[in-house]
């Protein structure tokens, strides 16, 4: 009888661990409406060309996949997803920022120098899937 209880417990514990691990929340970048003066890394995506329309700022960390993040401020594009919808970008960081066509920092890209902007994204115009601070890629347009 003890062997049966031990085997049941041995099988149920790993299964419970898988269930608990499967629902653990994923880490999210700090997204907001703007950059603060103390942010080490901060980049702002705008829905329209020329820093117009709704915007969302990503602070502190790179973002391997922009899926799930929405434009936050009022204006054209508010509530729409940032992924594959951004037209311009401002880098309020002391490092270069690279916007990538694909998730996980792949594909064509636009690199924006520290404290610089992209009035209209070139390689990732409405096709932006990830953001890397201090990252560089191949086939990047340099702003």
N, C-alpha and C positions, 0 to 999 in steps of 0.2 A: 504494500500500500504506500509506503514512503517513497519507493522508487517512482511510482506513478505520479505522485504529487510533485516530486522533484523534476521529472521530465516535463510535466505540464507547465511548471514555473519557468523552466529553462527555455521552453518554446515561446511562452507568452511574453516574457520580458523583452527579448529582442524585437518582437512584433510591436510591442507598445513603444519601444524606443524609436522605431521607424515611423510610427504614426506621429509621435511628438516632434521628431526632427522634420518630418514632412510638412508640418504646418508652421514651422518657425518663420517669423517675418524676415524678409530680405532687407539688407542695409539700403538705406535711401540717402542720396545726396541731400544736402541742405539747400532747399529751393525756396525762394521768396520773391519779393517784388523789387529788390534792389541790393546794391553792394554797400557794405559799411566801410568805413575808413580802415578798420583793423583786419579786414579779410585778407588772408594770404593769397588765396586764389578766388577770383570771382569773375564770372562771365555772364553777360546778359544777351539772351536771344530775343529778337523782336519778330513779330509776325509779318510786318511789312518791310520793304526796302526803306532805307533812310532813317532807321530807328523809329519807325512809326508803328502804330497799332499796339496791341497788347504785348506785354513782355514777361519774362521769367528770368530770374537771376539764379545761377548755380554757384554755391559758395563752398569753399574749403577743399572739396574732393573732385576728382575726375568722375565722369559718369559713363560707364560702359554701355548703357542702353537707356536712351531717353524715353522709351515707352512708359506710359503711365503718368508722365508729367504733363501738366496743362499750362497754357498761358493764363496768367493770374490777374493782370491789371485790366482796367476798362479799356475799351477800344476794339478795333477790328481784330478778330481772332480770339477774343476772350473765351476761355473754356475749351478751346480746341487743343489737341495734343501738340506738344512742342516737336516731337519726332516727325520728321518729314514735312514740317510746316514753317520753318524759320527762314526769313529772307535776309536779315542783317544781324550783326553781332558786335558787341563792345567788350573788349578785354580790359577789365579793371584789375589787372593782376601784374605782379612784377615778373611773371614768367610768360613765355609764349603759351597760347592756347590753340589747340588744333581741333577743328570740327571734322568728323569723319562721316563718310557716306554710309558706312556699315556699322552695325553694333560691334562692340569689342575692339574698337579702334582700327578698323580695316577699310580698305578701299580708297577711292579718291578723297582728297581732303583740302581744307582751307586752313592755313596757319596764320594766326593774328598775333603780331608782336605784342610785347608787354605795353600796356597803357595805349593801345591802338584800337582801331575799329575797322569793320568791314561794312561799308555803306550798303553793298549788295554782295552777298556770298556768291562765289563763282562755281566751284566744283560741288558744293553742297546746298545750293539754292533749292529750298523746299525738298531736299533729299538728305537731311541730317539725322544721324542715328546715334552718335556718341560724341563726347567732349572730353578731351584729355589736356590737363594742365601740365606743361613741361614735356609733353609728348610731341614727337614729330613723325611724319609718315612719308611715304613715297607719293609722287604725283600731287603734291600740295601746291595750291596757289598761295603765294606769300603776300600778305597785307602788311 
